[in-house]
Amino acid sequence: GLLFMQSSPFKCEEKFKLTSLGIPADACKQGNLSMESDRFICVKEAAADGAISFNFVDMSRGFKNQKKQMSGESTMMHPSKNIISIRTGGENSCSVQIVDLSVKQVLREVAIPEQANLWHWVNEKIVAVVGSKSVYHIDITTTPVKAPATVMFEKNEDLKKSQIIHYSIDSSGKWCVLSGIYSPDKGATINGVIQLYSVEQHQEQKIDGFAPCFAELPLLAPNVKNNVIVLIGKKSGDINGNLLILEVGTPIDPVSYTHLTLPTKAQVQISVVAVSLKKKQ
């Protein structure tokens, strides 16, 4: 949820109700619904008899819905192409099949020896799967089709016990960030934990907080973009959090970050917010 105060710079506007297409409201939740594509919304729906179907809502065609019965835990469309990813699996493993629908060609078919906590397209080429222990990358350009996924890094102990909320990589592919939430007191409070990982150095850093995302921002000069990670830093027990902009990699300037303290009211539901920045936005 988002808490919009009177001074908020955001404008929230309803565009369409998926329930108007006959999609049950309880199907529109994390794990069932994906919005990876700029064009399609994918929603998994389970009938009373246990039959599984997927709704493919085409936003470019007036939210026209195509409903197809098919097996699988989850499905999602490519961010910009007519490529579908289908995930199936059980308690201790999962498999991912990626198909180019335009030419009816299987691009990748990969088995992963872990249950999937989260998956999504991190860029135009890579599907990331966050397993129960590690994070995997599946590159659609890799051959052969059944080549194993690349193990990027192991989750830290806190994230192995957390609900995984977000995973992303920076534009260079050299930095990864994974985040999750957990409650130390049966839901009375929600804490966030972030794992920042350097692919080149094989090193990681734990950060207490929520909603991390990478961006290239001109912090010092309009023609120089700094590679940064933006997040809400908030330690367990703190009332206020900090909006942090941290430069990753080799700093362009000795000042590696700036921060802004958020007012107390802005923290009410900060634990369920995930942030994504896109160049065109």
C-alpha positions in Angstrom: 0.0 0.0 0.0 1.0 3.6 -0.4 0.3 6.5 1.9 -0.2 9.7 0.0 0.0 12.9 2.1 -1.3 16.2 1.1 2.2 17.3 0.1 2.9 14.2 -1.9 4.3 14.8 -5.4 2.6 11.7 -6.7 -0.6 11.4 -8.6 -2.5 8.1 -8.3 -5.1 7.5 -10.9 -7.2 4.3 -11.5 -7.0 3.1 -15.2 -8.8 -0.2 -15.2 -10.3 -2.8 -12.9 -9.2 -6.4 -13.7 -12.2 -7.7 -11.8 -14.4 -6.2 -14.6 -13.0 -9.0 -16.8 -14.2 -11.6 -14.5 -10.8 -12.1 -12.8 -11.4 -12.9 -9.1 -10.1 -10.2 -6.8 -8.2 -12.8 -4.7 -6.2 -13.7 -7.8 -4.8 -10.2 -8.2 -1.9 -10.6 -5.7 1.8 -11.0 -5.6 2.8 -14.4 -6.9 -0.3 -14.6 -9.1 -0.1 -11.4 -11.1 2.9 -10.1 -13.1 3.3 -6.8 -14.9 6.8 -7.4 -16.4 5.6 -6.4 -19.9 4.8 -2.9 -21.1 1.9 -4.5 -22.9 0.5 -7.5 -21.0 -0.7 -8.2 -17.5 -0.6 -11.9 -16.6 -2.9 -13.3 -13.9 -3.1 -16.9 -12.7 -6.5 -18.1 -11.8 -7.6 -21.4 -10.1 -11.1 -22.7 -10.6 -13.1 -24.5 -7.9 -12.2 -27.9 -9.5 -8.5 -27.1 -9.3 -8.1 -26.3 -13.0 -5.4 -23.6 -13.7 -5.8 -20.9 -16.3 -3.9 -17.8 -17.1 -5.3 -14.4 -18.1 -3.3 -12.3 -20.6 -4.7 -8.8 -20.5 -3.5 -6.7 -23.5 -3.3 -3.1 -22.4 -2.5 -1.9 -25.9 -5.9 -3.3 -27.1 -8.2 -1.7 -24.6 -7.4 -4.3 -21.9 -8.7 -7.2 -24.0 -8.3 -10.5 -22.2 -7.2 -13.9 -23.5 -7.8 -16.7 -21.0 -5.9 -19.9 -21.6 -5.9 -23.2 -19.6 -2.3 -24.3 -19.1 -0.2 -25.9 -16.4 2.3 -24.0 -14.4 3.0 -22.1 -11.2 3.4 -18.7 -12.9 3.8 -17.0 -16.2 5.0 -13.6 -17.4 5.6 -11.9 -20.7 8.9 -10.3 -21.9 9.2 -6.6 -21.2 8.9 -5.6 -24.9 8.7 -8.8 -27.1 6.2 -11.5 -27.8 8.1 -14.0 -25.6 6.5 -15.9 -22.7 8.1 -17.5 -19.6 6.4 -20.4 -17.9 7.5 -21.6 -14.5 6.5 -25.0 -13.1 7.8 -26.8 -10.0 7.3 -28.4 -6.7 8.6 -28.1 -3.1 12.3 -28.4 -3.8 12.8 -27.5 -7.4 11.4 -25.6 -10.4 11.8 -25.4 -14.1 11.5 -22.5 -16.5 10.6 -22.6 -20.1 11.0 -19.5 -22.3 9.2 -19.5 -25.7 9.3 -16.9 -28.6 5.6 -16.9 -29.6 6.3 -15.0 -32.8 8.3 -17.9 -34.3 7.0 -20.7 -32.0 10.6 -21.5 -30.8 11.7 -22.6 -27.3 14.6 -20.3 -26.4 15.5 -21.8 -23.0 14.4 -24.8 -20.9 16.1 -24.8 -17.5 15.8 -26.9 -14.3 16.7 -25.2 -11.0 17.2 -27.4 -7.9 15.4 -25.0 -5.5 11.9 -23.7 -4.9 11.3 -20.3 -6.5 10.6 -17.4 -4.1 10.5 -14.8 -6.8 11.2 -14.4 -10.5 11.1 -11.7 -13.1 12.8 -10.2 -16.1 15.7 -8.0 -14.9 16.4 -6.7 -18.5 15.7 -7.6 -22.1 17.8 -10.8 -22.0 17.8 -12.2 -18.5 15.1 -13.9 -16.3 16.2 -14.0 -12.7 14.9 -16.7 -10.3 15.4 -16.2 -6.6 15.5 -19.7 -5.0 15.3 -20.7 -1.4 19.0 -20.5 -1.1 20.5 -18.7 -4.1 19.8 -16.3 -7.0 19.9 -17.6 -10.6 20.1 -15.9 -14.0 18.7 -17.4 -17.2 20.0 -15.7 -20.4 17.7 -16.3 -23.4 20.7 -15.9 -25.8 22.6 -18.8 -24.1 23.0 -22.1 -26.0 22.2 -24.9 -25.8 18.6 -24.5 -24.9 19.0 -26.7 -21.8 22.2 -25.1 -20.5 22.1 -24.6 -16.8 21.2 -21.3 -15.2 24.0 -19.1 -13.8 24.3 -19.1 -10.0 24.9 -15.4 -9.1 25.2 -15.6 -5.3 23.8 -17.2 -2.2 21.2 -15.4 -0.1 22.4 -14.2 3.3 21.0 -15.9 6.4 18.5 -13.1 7.1 17.0 -13.3 3.6 16.7 -17.0 3.7 14.2 -16.5 6.5 12.5 -13.5 4.9 9.7 -13.0 2.4 11.4 -11.9 -0.8 10.0 -8.7 -2.2 12.4 -7.5 -4.8 15.5 -8.3 -7.0 17.2 -6.3 -9.6 20.6 -5.6 -11.3 22.1 -2.3 -12.5 22.5 -1.4 -16.1 26.1 -2.7 -16.2 25.2 -6.1 -14.8 27.9 -5.7 -12.2 25.7 -5.1 -9.2 22.8 -7.0 -7.8 20.3 -6.2 -5.0 17.9 -8.5 -3.2 15.5 -7.4 -0.5 12.9 -9.0 1.8 10.8 -8.4 4.9 10.4 -10.3 8.1 8.7 -9.8 11.5 10.5 -10.5 14.7 7.3 -10.2 16.8 4.6 -12.1 14.8 3.5 -9.2 12.7 3.5 -6.3 15.2 6.5 -4.7 13.4 8.0 -5.3 9.9 11.7 -5.1 9.3 13.5 -4.9 6.0 16.8 -6.4 4.9 18.8 -5.7 1.7 21.7 -7.7 0.2 23.9 -5.7 -2.2 26.2 -7.9 -4.2 29.2 -7.0 -6.4 29.5 -9.5 -9.3 33.1 -8.5 -10.1 34.4 -8.6 -6.5 32.2 -11.4 -5.3 31.5 -9.4 -2.2 28.2 -8.5 -0.5 26.9 -5.9 2.0 23.9 -6.2 4.3 21.7 -3.1 4.7 18.7 -2.7 7.0 16.0 -1.1 4.9 13.4 -1.4 2.2 12.6 -0.7 -1.5 16.1 -0.6 -3.2 16.5 0.2 -6.9 19.4 1.1 -9.2 19.5 4.3 -11.3 21.8 6.5 -13.3 21.3 10.0 -12.0 23.1 13.2 -12.7 23.8 14.1 -9.1 26.7 16.5 -9.7 26.5 17.7 -13.3 23.8 17.3 -16.0 26.2 15.6 -18.4 27.7 13.1 -15.9 25.5 10.2 -14.6 26.3 8.6 -11.3 25.6 4.8 -10.9 23.6 4.8 -7.7 21.3 2.6 -5.6 18.3 4.4 -4.1 16.7 2.8 -0.9 15.0 3.5 2.4 17.4 2.9 5.2 15.7 1.9 8.4 17.1 -0.1 11.3 15.0 -2.3 13.5 13.4 -0.2 16.3 13.9 3.1 14.5 10.9 5.4 14.1 12.3 7.4 11.1 14.0 6.1 8.0 16.4 7.8 5.6 16.0 8.1 1.8 19.5 7.1 0.8 21.2 7.7 -2.6 24.4 5.6 -2.5 26.9 5.6 -5.3 28.1 2.1 -6.3 31.3 1.1 -8.0 34.1 3.7 -8.4 32.7 7.1 -7.1 32.8 9.9 -9.6 33.1 12.3 -6.6 34.5 11.6 -3.1 31.0 12.3 -1.7 29.5 8.8 -2.1 26.0 9.5 -1.0 23.3 12.0 0.0 20.4 11.3 2.3 17.1 12.9 3.3 15.3 12.1 6.6 11.7 11.2 6.0 8.9 12.4 8.4 7.5 9.8 10.8 4.1 9.6 8.9 5.8 8.5 5.7 7.0 5.3 7.4 3.6 3.8 8.1 3.5 1.3 5.2 7.1 1.7 3.9 7.7 -2.1 4.4 5.4 -3.0 1.4 6.8 -0.5 -1.1 9.0 -1.6 -3.9 10.5 1.0 -6.3 11.4 0.7 -9.9 12.9 3.4 -12.1 12.7 3.3 -15.9 14.6 5.6 -18.2 11.5 6.6 -20.2 9.8 7.7 -17.0 
